Amino acid sequence: MFYYGGMTIDLASAGNAEARQAALAALGQQTRELIDAVVLTEVPEDEITSVTAELAALTGRLRALRRTSPQPFEIGPDGTPRHVGNAVAGPVNPHALPLIIESTPERTVRAELAFRPSHEGPPGWVHGGVTAMIMDHLLGHAAAVAGSAGMTGTLSVRYRRPVPYGEPLLATAEHTRSEGRKSWVDGRIALPDGTVLVEATGLFITPSDWVGRFDPA
Ligand SMILES: CCCCCCCC/C=C\CCCCCCCC(=O)SCCNC(=O)CCNC(=O)[C@H](O)C(C)(C)COP(=O)(O)OP(=O)(O)OC[C@H]1O[C@@H](n2cnc3c(N)ncnc32)[C@H](O)[C@@H]1OP(=O)(O)O
């Protein structure tokens, strides 16, 4: 639903929903490029001021017709779960990497990824909160594909080596065990040669009202 001038409009039923998602994903990607351009720019101050004014105008255009919250979790036309507004994996969300996760037949998960300069924490390296966020989401996804979708109860992260940005990395995770509504998942972020940079263990708890709702296909 969208709110425009006091009216409520269901745009999904009004047009081609898939074409709209593709257009929104392109906007999300362009905005990611903008974010990195902002943190790296060396243009003169008057140019910065001019670009800021143009961005304010563009922001106003996007705000002209808006939702009350990001796009929800849903089952896509091909039957797969998707959450395009998600902060970590959503292609429409510029804050998201986005993390593109593949599931293996063994119900483990993997994602090839590369952090960007805008993820910098310690000078030259990725912020530990950003890598923890990636681990939280990937471990949660691994719990879900194992049939134990839940909310993070605890997340323990061991930072073994600093994480570079701008380089291809591999993140993997696997469900290890469940007891009732509690499930444990292990994961890591590694260099392509297998050198582990970050290790994480998470406890995911299936809220009572989720039981049976998010069973994998
Ligand atoms: C988001 C996914 C959407 C759908 C997925 C489906 C499809 C999959 C596709 C794609 C996957 C995407 C993956 C995303 C991953 C991202 C995950 C996040 O970032 S989640 C945000 C951060 N976490 C919170 O905000 C939790 C806030 N806390 C709560 O909501 C509750 O406290 C909750 C649900 C964690 C537990 O509430 P209770 O009422 O169900 O729990 P009680 O009944 O009190 O306890 C049950 C057992 O769990 C233990 N427990 C409860 N909370 C614990 C905690 N925080 N740490 C350790 N143990 C805890 C208790 O001691 C108890 O254990 P005993 O049975 O006695 O052995």
py3Dmol code that shows the C-alpha trace and the ligand (Angstrom):
import py3Dmol

protein = """\
ATOM      1  CA  MET A   1       0.000   0.000   0.000  1.00  0.00           C
ATOM      2  CA  PHE A   2       1.147   3.540  -0.723  1.00  0.00           C
ATOM      3  CA  TYR A   3      -0.099   6.795   0.669  1.00  0.00           C
ATOM      4  CA  TYR A   4      -0.386   9.729  -1.678  1.00  0.00           C
ATOM      5  CA  GLY A   5      -2.269  12.905  -0.918  1.00  0.00           C
ATOM      6  CA  GLY A   6      -4.364  11.100   1.659  1.00  0.00           C
ATOM      7  CA  MET A   7      -5.266   8.314  -0.780  1.00  0.00           C
ATOM      8  CA  THR A   8      -4.280   4.678  -0.339  1.00  0.00           C
ATOM      9  CA  ILE A   9      -3.132   3.079  -3.593  1.00  0.00           C
ATOM     10  CA  ASP A  10      -2.218  -0.570  -4.188  1.00  0.00           C
ATOM     11  CA  LEU A  11       0.458  -0.117  -6.857  1.00  0.00           C
ATOM     12  CA  ALA A  12       1.329  -3.828  -7.067  1.00  0.00           C
ATOM     13  CA  SER A  13      -2.039  -4.573  -8.601  1.00  0.00           C
ATOM     14  CA  ALA A  14      -1.908  -1.467 -10.787  1.00  0.00           C
ATOM     15  CA  GLY A  15       1.102  -2.346 -12.935  1.00  0.00           C
ATOM     16  CA  ASN A  16       3.808  -4.839 -13.765  1.00  0.00           C
ATOM     17  CA  ALA A  17       5.079  -5.772 -10.294  1.00  0.00           C
ATOM     18  CA  GLU A  18       8.238  -7.526 -11.563  1.00  0.00           C
ATOM     19  CA  ALA A  19       9.266  -4.601 -13.779  1.00  0.00           C
ATOM     20  CA  ARG A  20       8.709  -2.313 -10.801  1.00  0.00           C
ATOM     21  CA  GLN A  21      10.931  -4.512  -8.566  1.00  0.00           C
ATOM     22  CA  ALA A  22      13.667  -4.404 -11.213  1.00  0.00           C
ATOM     23  CA  ALA A  23      13.424  -0.615 -11.406  1.00  0.00           C
ATOM     24  CA  LEU A  24      13.594  -0.349  -7.604  1.00  0.00           C
ATOM     25  CA  ALA A  25      16.602  -2.699  -7.487  1.00  0.00           C
ATOM     26  CA  ALA A  26      18.365  -0.498 -10.067  1.00  0.00           C
ATOM     27  CA  LEU A  27      17.600   2.538  -7.881  1.00  0.00           C
ATOM     28  CA  GLY A  28      18.998   0.683  -4.857  1.00  0.00           C
ATOM     29  CA  GLN A  29      22.205  -0.156  -6.731  1.00  0.00           C
ATOM     30  CA  GLN A  30      22.622   3.389  -8.036  1.00  0.00           C
ATOM     31  CA  THR A  31      22.216   4.662  -4.477  1.00  0.00           C
ATOM     32  CA  ARG A  32      24.934   2.266  -3.244  1.00  0.00           C
ATOM     33  CA  GLU A  33      27.221   3.728  -5.882  1.00  0.00           C
ATOM     34  CA  LEU A  34      26.234   7.188  -4.675  1.00  0.00           C
ATOM     35  CA  ILE A  35      27.129   6.240  -1.089  1.00  0.00           C
ATOM     36  CA  ASP A  36      30.605   5.126  -2.105  1.00  0.00           C
ATOM     37  CA  ALA A  37      31.001   8.200  -4.313  1.00  0.00           C
ATOM     38  CA  VAL A  38      30.188  10.341  -1.261  1.00  0.00           C
ATOM     39  CA  VAL A  39      32.757   8.705   0.999  1.00  0.00           C
ATOM     40  CA  LEU A  40      35.467   8.820  -1.687  1.00  0.00           C
ATOM     41  CA  THR A  41      34.814  12.163  -3.400  1.00  0.00           C
ATOM     42  CA  GLU A  42      37.530  14.799  -3.697  1.00  0.00           C
ATOM     43  CA  VAL A  43      35.546  17.269  -5.844  1.00  0.00           C
ATOM     44  CA  PRO A  44      35.645  20.985  -4.848  1.00  0.00           C
ATOM     45  CA  GLU A  45      33.381  22.301  -2.099  1.00  0.00           C
ATOM     46  CA  ASP A  46      31.073  24.255  -4.445  1.00  0.00           C
ATOM     47  CA  GLU A  47      30.478  21.058  -6.415  1.00  0.00           C
ATOM     48  CA  ILE A  48      29.683  19.204  -3.173  1.00  0.00           C
ATOM     49  CA  THR A  49      27.166  21.922  -2.273  1.00  0.00           C
ATOM     50  CA  SER A  50      25.612  21.781  -5.746  1.00  0.00           C
ATOM     51  CA  VAL A  51      25.299  17.976  -5.693  1.00  0.00           C
ATOM     52  CA  THR A  52      23.761  18.131  -2.199  1.00  0.00           C
ATOM     53  CA  ALA A  53      21.045  20.483  -3.487  1.00  0.00           C
ATOM     54  CA  GLU A  54      20.331  18.172  -6.451  1.00  0.00           C
ATOM     55  CA  LEU A  55      20.107  15.204  -4.083  1.00  0.00           C
ATOM     56  CA  ALA A  56      17.650  17.089  -1.875  1.00  0.00           C
ATOM     57  CA  ALA A  57      15.468  17.637  -4.955  1.00  0.00           C
ATOM     58  CA  LEU A  58      15.716  13.951  -5.952  1.00  0.00           C
ATOM     59  CA  THR A  59      14.846  12.893  -2.392  1.00  0.00           C
ATOM     60  CA  GLY A  60      11.740  15.060  -2.586  1.00  0.00           C
ATOM     61  CA  ARG A  61      10.695  13.379  -5.859  1.00  0.00           C
ATOM     62  CA  LEU A  62      10.964   9.916  -4.305  1.00  0.00           C
ATOM     63  CA  ARG A  63       9.066  11.030  -1.213  1.00  0.00           C
ATOM     64  CA  ALA A  64       6.144  12.272  -3.358  1.00  0.00           C
ATOM     65  CA  LEU A  65       4.564   8.819  -3.201  1.00  0.00           C
ATOM     66  CA  ARG A  66       5.669   6.495  -0.428  1.00  0.00           C
ATOM     67  CA  ARG A  67       5.023   3.432   1.660  1.00  0.00           C
ATOM     68  CA  THR A  68       4.778   3.444   5.440  1.00  0.00           C
ATOM     69  CA  SER A  69       7.449   0.693   5.807  1.00  0.00           C
ATOM     70  CA  PRO A  70       9.906  -1.153   3.506  1.00  0.00           C
ATOM     71  CA  GLN A  71       8.592  -3.862   1.250  1.00  0.00           C
ATOM     72  CA  PRO A  72       7.620  -6.931   3.272  1.00  0.00           C
ATOM     73  CA  PHE A  73       8.899 -10.479   3.353  1.00  0.00           C
ATOM     74  CA  GLU A  74       6.984 -12.465   0.744  1.00  0.00           C
ATOM     75  CA  ILE A  75       7.028 -15.583  -1.385  1.00  0.00           C
ATOM     76  CA  GLY A  76       8.068 -14.624  -4.943  1.00  0.00           C
ATOM     77  CA  PRO A  77       6.381 -15.749  -8.189  1.00  0.00           C
ATOM     78  CA  ASP A  78       8.908 -18.620  -8.464  1.00  0.00           C
ATOM     79  CA  GLY A  79       8.022 -19.846  -4.957  1.00  0.00           C
ATOM     80  CA  THR A  80      11.217 -18.643  -3.266  1.00  0.00           C
ATOM     81  CA  PRO A  81      11.159 -16.398  -0.194  1.00  0.00           C
ATOM     82  CA  ARG A  82      12.316 -12.851  -0.789  1.00  0.00           C
ATOM     83  CA  HIS A  83      12.606  -9.720   1.267  1.00  0.00           C
ATOM     84  CA  VAL A  84      13.654  -6.970  -1.113  1.00  0.00           C
ATOM     85  CA  GLY A  85      13.599  -4.263   1.575  1.00  0.00           C
ATOM     86  CA  ASN A  86      15.830  -6.190   4.002  1.00  0.00           C
ATOM     87  CA  ALA A  87      18.765  -4.232   5.475  1.00  0.00           C
ATOM     88  CA  VAL A  88      21.304  -6.969   4.664  1.00  0.00           C
ATOM     89  CA  ALA A  89      19.993  -8.895   1.652  1.00  0.00           C
ATOM     90  CA  GLY A  90      17.374  -6.668   0.043  1.00  0.00           C
ATOM     91  CA  PRO A  91      18.274  -5.491  -3.476  1.00  0.00           C
ATOM     92  CA  VAL A  92      15.917  -2.522  -3.083  1.00  0.00           C
ATOM     93  CA  ASN A  93      17.581  -1.411   0.167  1.00  0.00           C
ATOM     94  CA  PRO A  94      20.734   0.663  -0.510  1.00  0.00           C
ATOM     95  CA  HIS A  95      21.929  -0.183   2.993  1.00  0.00           C
ATOM     96  CA  ALA A  96      22.116  -3.863   1.998  1.00  0.00           C
ATOM     97  CA  LEU A  97      25.324  -5.277   0.518  1.00  0.00           C
ATOM     98  CA  PRO A  98      23.129  -6.903  -0.900  1.00  0.00           C
ATOM     99  CA  LEU A  99      23.940 -10.400   0.301  1.00  0.00           C
ATOM    100  CA  ILE A 100      23.008 -12.936  -2.403  1.00  0.00           C
ATOM    101  CA  ILE A 101      22.647 -16.304  -0.665  1.00  0.00           C
ATOM    102  CA  GLU A 102      22.694 -19.725  -2.290  1.00  0.00           C
ATOM    103  CA  SER A 103      21.553 -22.885  -0.520  1.00  0.00           C
ATOM    104  CA  THR A 104      23.314 -26.189  -1.099  1.00  0.00           C
ATOM    105  CA  PRO A 105      21.533 -29.558  -1.345  1.00  0.00           C
ATOM    106  CA  GLU A 106      22.930 -30.260   2.161  1.00  0.00           C
ATOM    107  CA  ARG A 107      21.025 -27.177   3.425  1.00  0.00           C
ATOM    108  CA  THR A 108      24.130 -25.172   4.129  1.00  0.00           C
ATOM    109  CA  VAL A 109      24.328 -21.642   2.748  1.00  0.00           C
ATOM    110  CA  ARG A 110      26.996 -19.625   0.957  1.00  0.00           C
ATOM    111  CA  ALA A 111      27.346 -16.103  -0.338  1.00  0.00           C
ATOM    112  CA  GLU A 112      30.075 -14.556  -2.423  1.00  0.00           C
ATOM    113  CA  LEU A 113      30.512 -10.967  -1.346  1.00  0.00           C
ATOM    114  CA  ALA A 114      32.750  -7.925  -1.500  1.00  0.00           C
ATOM    115  CA  PHE A 115      32.574  -5.108   1.021  1.00  0.00           C
ATOM    116  CA  ARG A 116      32.785  -1.525  -0.167  1.00  0.00           C
ATOM    117  CA  PRO A 117      34.755   1.521   1.041  1.00  0.00           C
ATOM    118  CA  SER A 118      31.608   2.773   2.795  1.00  0.00           C
ATOM    119  CA  HIS A 119      31.904  -0.234   5.132  1.00  0.00           C
ATOM    120  CA  GLU A 120      35.192   0.999   6.554  1.00  0.00           C
ATOM    121  CA  GLY A 121      35.619   0.871  10.330  1.00  0.00           C
ATOM    122  CA  PRO A 122      39.264   0.729  11.389  1.00  0.00           C
ATOM    123  CA  PRO A 123      41.233   2.634   8.712  1.00  0.00           C
ATOM    124  CA  GLY A 124      41.629   0.381   5.670  1.00  0.00           C
ATOM    125  CA  TRP A 125      39.428  -2.416   6.985  1.00  0.00           C
ATOM    126  CA  VAL A 126      35.756  -3.338   7.290  1.00  0.00           C
ATOM    127  CA  HIS A 127      33.830  -2.337  10.447  1.00  0.00           C
ATOM    128  CA  GLY A 128      33.314  -5.272  12.823  1.00  0.00           C
ATOM    129  CA  GLY A 129      29.655  -4.385  13.240  1.00  0.00           C
ATOM    130  CA  VAL A 130      29.160  -4.735   9.500  1.00  0.00           C
ATOM    131  CA  THR A 131      30.708  -8.206   9.387  1.00  0.00           C
ATOM    132  CA  ALA A 132      28.669  -9.204  12.464  1.00  0.00           C
ATOM    133  CA  MET A 133      25.536  -8.031  10.656  1.00  0.00           C
ATOM    134  CA  ILE A 134      26.404 -10.190   7.647  1.00  0.00           C
ATOM    135  CA  MET A 135      26.998 -13.160   9.937  1.00  0.00           C
ATOM    136  CA  ASP A 136      23.710 -12.579  11.772  1.00  0.00           C
ATOM    137  CA  HIS A 137      21.748 -12.639   8.545  1.00  0.00           C
ATOM    138  CA  LEU A 138      23.584 -15.559   6.906  1.00  0.00           C
ATOM    139  CA  LEU A 139      23.344 -17.690  10.060  1.00  0.00           C
ATOM    140  CA  GLY A 140      19.649 -16.813  10.309  1.00  0.00           C
ATOM    141  CA  HIS A 141      19.175 -17.864   6.710  1.00  0.00           C
ATOM    142  CA  ALA A 142      20.979 -21.168   7.402  1.00  0.00           C
ATOM    143  CA  ALA A 143      18.626 -21.798  10.322  1.00  0.00           C
ATOM    144  CA  ALA A 144      15.662 -21.074   8.043  1.00  0.00           C
ATOM    145  CA  VAL A 145      16.736 -23.393   5.208  1.00  0.00           C
ATOM    146  CA  ALA A 146      17.272 -26.119   7.833  1.00  0.00           C
ATOM    147  CA  GLY A 147      13.617 -25.698   8.827  1.00  0.00           C
ATOM    148  CA  SER A 148      14.350 -23.689  11.990  1.00  0.00           C
ATOM    149  CA  ALA A 149      13.629 -20.076  11.033  1.00  0.00           C
ATOM    150  CA  GLY A 150      13.975 -17.856  14.070  1.00  0.00           C
ATOM    151  CA  MET A 151      15.047 -14.616  15.655  1.00  0.00           C
ATOM    152  CA  THR A 152      18.619 -14.207  16.845  1.00  0.00           C
ATOM    153  CA  GLY A 153      18.875 -14.923  20.556  1.00  0.00           C
ATOM    154  CA  THR A 154      22.644 -14.648  20.792  1.00  0.00           C
ATOM    155  CA  LEU A 155      25.420 -14.035  18.291  1.00  0.00           C
ATOM    156  CA  SER A 156      29.063 -14.645  19.170  1.00  0.00           C
ATOM    157  CA  VAL A 157      31.695 -13.337  16.767  1.00  0.00           C
ATOM    158  CA  ARG A 158      35.419 -14.020  16.777  1.00  0.00           C
ATOM    159  CA  TYR A 159      37.422 -11.586  14.668  1.00  0.00           C
ATOM    160  CA  ARG A 160      40.496 -13.535  13.645  1.00  0.00           C
ATOM    161  CA  ARG A 161      41.941 -11.202  11.015  1.00  0.00           C
ATOM    162  CA  PRO A 162      41.006  -7.769   9.665  1.00  0.00           C
ATOM    163  CA  VAL A 163      38.532  -7.915   6.772  1.00  0.00           C
ATOM    164  CA  PRO A 164      39.455  -6.090   3.548  1.00  0.00           C
ATOM    165  CA  TYR A 165      36.989  -4.241   1.357  1.00  0.00           C
ATOM    166  CA  GLY A 166      37.013  -4.341  -2.442  1.00  0.00           C
ATOM    167  CA  GLU A 167      38.111  -7.966  -2.531  1.00  0.00           C
ATOM    168  CA  PRO A 168      36.074 -11.111  -3.227  1.00  0.00           C
ATOM    169  CA  LEU A 169      35.249 -13.069  -0.057  1.00  0.00           C
ATOM    170  CA  LEU A 170      33.153 -16.133   0.729  1.00  0.00           C
ATOM    171  CA  ALA A 171      30.701 -16.422   3.616  1.00  0.00           C
ATOM    172  CA  THR A 172      29.281 -19.811   4.595  1.00  0.00           C
ATOM    173  CA  ALA A 173      27.057 -21.129   7.379  1.00  0.00           C
ATOM    174  CA  GLU A 174      25.435 -24.326   8.558  1.00  0.00           C
ATOM    175  CA  HIS A 175      22.838 -25.356  11.124  1.00  0.00           C
ATOM    176  CA  THR A 176      24.473 -27.653  13.674  1.00  0.00           C
ATOM    177  CA  ARG A 177      21.679 -28.710  16.044  1.00  0.00           C
ATOM    178  CA  SER A 178      18.259 -27.890  17.431  1.00  0.00           C
ATOM    179  CA  GLU A 179      16.563 -28.408  20.800  1.00  0.00           C
ATOM    180  CA  GLY A 180      12.903 -27.535  20.710  1.00  0.00           C
ATOM    181  CA  ARG A 181      12.579 -23.968  19.381  1.00  0.00           C
ATOM    182  CA  LYS A 182      16.314 -23.268  19.839  1.00  0.00           C
ATOM    183  CA  SER A 183      18.783 -23.830  16.981  1.00  0.00           C
ATOM    184  CA  TRP A 184      22.522 -23.318  16.775  1.00  0.00           C
ATOM    185  CA  VAL A 185      24.286 -22.233  13.612  1.00  0.00           C
ATOM    186  CA  ASP A 186      27.979 -21.761  12.769  1.00  0.00           C
ATOM    187  CA  GLY A 187      29.388 -19.540  10.043  1.00  0.00           C
ATOM    188  CA  ARG A 188      32.437 -17.717   8.796  1.00  0.00           C
ATOM    189  CA  ILE A 189      33.777 -15.192   6.316  1.00  0.00           C
ATOM    190  CA  ALA A 190      36.935 -16.291   4.494  1.00  0.00           C
ATOM    191  CA  LEU A 191      39.346 -15.267   1.755  1.00  0.00           C
ATOM    192  CA  PRO A 192      39.036 -17.249  -1.511  1.00  0.00           C
ATOM    193  CA  ASP A 193      42.028 -19.388  -0.401  1.00  0.00           C
ATOM    194  CA  GLY A 194      40.054 -20.485   2.677  1.00  0.00           C
ATOM    195  CA  THR A 195      41.782 -18.257   5.246  1.00  0.00           C
ATOM    196  CA  VAL A 196      39.120 -17.544   7.872  1.00  0.00           C
ATOM    197  CA  LEU A 197      38.746 -13.879   8.826  1.00  0.00           C
ATOM    198  CA  VAL A 198      35.599 -13.950  10.977  1.00  0.00           C
ATOM    199  CA  GLU A 199      33.885 -16.848  12.769  1.00  0.00           C
ATOM    200  CA  ALA A 200      30.426 -16.718  14.296  1.00  0.00           C
ATOM    201  CA  THR A 201      28.056 -18.906  16.264  1.00  0.00           C
ATOM    202  CA  GLY A 202      24.439 -17.984  16.731  1.00  0.00           C
ATOM    203  CA  LEU A 203      21.475 -19.219  18.710  1.00  0.00           C
ATOM    204  CA  PHE A 204      18.202 -18.710  16.827  1.00  0.00           C
ATOM    205  CA  ILE A 205      14.875 -19.060  18.574  1.00  0.00           C
ATOM    206  CA  THR A 206      11.687 -19.803  16.702  1.00  0.00           C
ATOM    207  CA  PRO A 207       8.968 -17.598  18.232  1.00  0.00           C
ATOM    208  CA  SER A 208       5.958 -19.701  19.221  1.00  0.00           C
ATOM    209  CA  ASP A 209       3.758 -18.070  16.579  1.00  0.00           C
ATOM    210  CA  TRP A 210       6.271 -18.895  13.792  1.00  0.00           C
ATOM    211  CA  VAL A 211       6.169 -22.644  14.384  1.00  0.00           C
ATOM    212  CA  GLY A 212       5.211 -24.272  11.058  1.00  0.00           C
ATOM    213  CA  ARG A 213       4.927 -20.906   9.244  1.00  0.00           C
ATOM    214  CA  PHE A 214       8.324 -20.742   7.520  1.00  0.00           C
ATOM    215  CA  ASP A 215       9.023 -24.356   6.645  1.00  0.00           C
ATOM    216  CA  PRO A 216      11.455 -24.655   3.704  1.00  0.00           C
ATOM    217  CA  ALA A 217      10.130 -25.882   0.343  1.00  0.00           C
TER     218      ALA A 217
END
"""
ligand_1 = """\
67
LIG
C 13.656 -12.318 10.090
C 13.229 -13.539 9.340
C 11.893 -13.593 8.677
C 11.291 -14.827 8.193
C 12.137 -15.979 7.941
C 11.593 -17.073 7.132
C 12.181 -17.375 5.865
C 13.655 -17.421 5.814
C 14.298 -16.586 4.822
C 15.382 -15.832 5.131
C 16.013 -15.833 6.481
C 16.381 -14.484 6.971
C 17.314 -14.524 8.144
C 17.317 -13.249 8.912
C 18.159 -13.337 10.121
C 18.147 -12.069 10.900
C 17.832 -12.350 12.304
C 17.720 -11.113 13.164
O 18.462 -10.194 13.055
S 16.465 -11.141 14.294
C 16.654 -9.602 15.150
C 17.459 -9.703 16.397
N 16.803 -10.523 17.392
C 15.731 -10.083 18.068
O 15.249 -8.980 17.916
C 15.133 -11.052 19.048
C 14.400 -10.336 20.172
N 13.929 -11.314 21.138
C 12.754 -11.949 20.958
O 11.985 -11.666 20.037
C 12.451 -13.028 21.938
O 13.175 -12.836 23.108
C 12.786 -14.421 21.341
C 11.898 -14.728 20.117
C 14.269 -14.547 20.951
C 12.518 -15.458 22.407
O 11.231 -15.199 22.892
P 10.290 -16.416 23.364
O 9.168 -15.798 24.145
O 9.928 -17.265 22.185
O 11.291 -17.197 24.288
P 11.045 -17.943 25.664
O 9.814 -18.777 25.546
O 11.174 -16.973 26.777
O 12.350 -18.883 25.683
C 12.498 -20.031 24.846
C 13.853 -20.607 25.132
O 14.864 -19.765 24.546
C 15.731 -19.228 25.572
N 16.028 -17.868 25.223
C 15.151 -16.902 24.983
N 15.779 -15.786 24.599
C 17.100 -16.075 24.608
C 18.248 -15.318 24.286
N 18.189 -14.067 23.869
N 19.446 -15.940 24.383
C 19.526 -17.217 24.781
N 18.447 -17.986 25.088
C 17.252 -17.404 25.008
C 14.943 -19.355 26.874
O 15.772 -19.459 27.991
C 14.178 -20.642 26.622
O 15.032 -21.701 26.804
P 14.559 -23.078 27.542
O 13.435 -23.615 26.708
O 14.118 -22.660 28.914
O 15.790 -23.953 27.547
"""
view = py3Dmol.view(width=600, height=400)
view.addModel(protein, "pdb")
view.setStyle({"model": 0}, {"cartoon": {"style": "trace"}})
view.addModel(ligand_1, "xyz")
view.setStyle({"model": 1}, {"stick": {}})
view.zoomTo()
view.show()
